[in-house]
Amino acid sequence: MADPELEAIRQRRMQELMGQRGMGSQQNPEQQNAKEEAKREAEERRQMMLSQILSPEARERLSRIALVKPEKARSVEDVVLRAAQMGQIVEKVSEEKLISLLEQINTQTTKQTKVTIQRRRSVLDDDD
């Protein structure tokens, strides 16, 4: 007799839990969609501003850099956008200006790598 009652209680509890999860999961996709939409709009604004600031040749070079090193291209875009917002850029950035900017960034962010070779001595080696 306890088994059918216990099973009924379990069924009700499962339905309650599923209902709560359903309500919570409906908010999460909506919030995620809103976040994705905001990111998409911000990226569109960013690309539109870059197209106004950069010459077609500079834009093409930057897109080729983005294929190889997306983080470097993003940092260059950030620098160009900040300079434009501060009023330091009054005309379109040419490819030559972009190259000089890239060289400046490369000199600032060069990573020094150090390679140390440790040779293992074999038991059979006689240096004596």
Summary of the structure (lengths in Angstrom):
residues: 128
radius of gyration: 29.5
end to end distance: 90.6
largest distance: 90.6
contacts: 257
relative contact order: 0.07
helix: 74%
strand: 2%
